[in-house]
Amino acid sequence: MRLNDEERAMLAGELGEVRRWALAHQVAVGEFFDAADFVPVSQAHVMADTESLGEAGVRFLEQLAAAPQAERRVRVPTITDPRGIDFAVYRRLGQSERMAALERRAIDALRAFGALMTDTCINYQTIMAPLRGEHLAYGDTGVVIYSNSVLGARSNFEGGPSALAAGLTARAPRYGYHLDERRRATRRFRLSGPPRDLAEWGAVGGIVGEACGSYWEVPLVEGVETIPGSDALKHFGTAAASFGSVALFHMPRITAEDAVVAGPSAEAVQIGRAEIDAFLARYAAPGDKLDLVVFGAPQLSLFEVEAVAQALDGRRIHADTTLLVTTSPEIKHAADRMGLTQRVEAAGGVVAQGICFYQSYAREMAEANGWTRLMTNSAKLVNIIGGYGYRPTLASLGRCVDSAVAGRVL
């Protein structure tokens, strides 16, 4: 890779051991992907949940954070993905003191770098949405696909160490979705009817993702006649990223960039009512005892929290069922102020801030609480959570709430 004078100085250790590690890590990543040089970035988003880090990962962060302040402080705004613990509710969810202690150590280390503890995967809905053409080093796949597609920013999927390194160096290797040629559409899909709710938007994302099945495929989704809205595109994108590692999609007249199709234009894959219904049927379990309803993955917007509160007003969740809402700290604060949190809790629900369910020791929570059957309106979550021992059902928000009240899958 071509390095400028500052980058050579960092690699030589002239700006401290932490930045030397950071640039060396980025050079290794860049050379793997044949990057010619680096591109300046304006933000970094670090995935560093303690379930993934473990004791060894937290110790690694602590060792870096022990460097002198001038050598360890990030150079661009660096924000965090959801944590594994909400200290206000972790005991109620069956999480342990050991988990909480490890979480506190990771938070202390990240703060020492100057990271802003946003603890969210919906920063584009809550913090400062990036602009078209802005180069970023974002980690969470849902954050990346939304920022690339809806907003027209430019980021690859950055692993936790790579995103932290980008915060420390203010640059990222120039490959993949930083390049114009990688942003052209490679696959065509046509939607023949509008999805009816967020779960169905997620189902369409899952269908597109499975058909693509590659980080380098860029789907063009035609036939979307009505502007879906931020939450719908959020659920579509997180599902496409989860089911197919997709990092960028185009919807004519809706997403930020004109969709140029690379190579011959193949016939579009049709997605209609039959395909959506078949996707949902894969997760059907009518009549099953319901242990847990999760609204999250991605975290909820303020409008989604309000929708849950409205659906629960005047009702009571079944004694054998837990209903969990996860959102960002900013949205939680707003929901508290507006009385939405209180309405969810009055029905017996739990509203947690700054966490994502599958990054929060989901298997251990299942064992502690006896949870097996899980219901959600997140297609991303149903794709992931089976690996933690759950049997998931995908349904609309309204049907999830009705089932939580009934104590069984409706």
ABEGO torsion letter per residue (X at the ends): XBBBAAAAAAAAGAAEAAAAAAAAAAAAAAAAAGBABBBBBABBBBBBBAAAAEAAAAAAAAAAAABBAAAABBABBBBBBBBABBAAAAAAAGBBAAAAAAAAAAAAAAAAAGBBBAGBAAAAAABBBBBBGBBBBBABAAAAAAAAAAAGBBBBBBBAAAAAAAAAAGBBBBBEAABAAAABBABBBBBABBBABAAAAAAAAAAAAAAAGBAABBBBBBGBABBAEAAAAAAAAAAAAAAAGBABBBBBGABABBBBBBEBBBBBBBBBAAAAAAAAAAABBBGBBBABBBBEOBBBBAAAAAAAAAAABGBBBBAABBBBBBBBAAAAAAAAAAGAAAAAAAAGBBBBBGBBAAAAGAAAAAAAAGBABBBBABAAAAAAAAAAGBBBBBBBAAAAAAAAAAGBBX
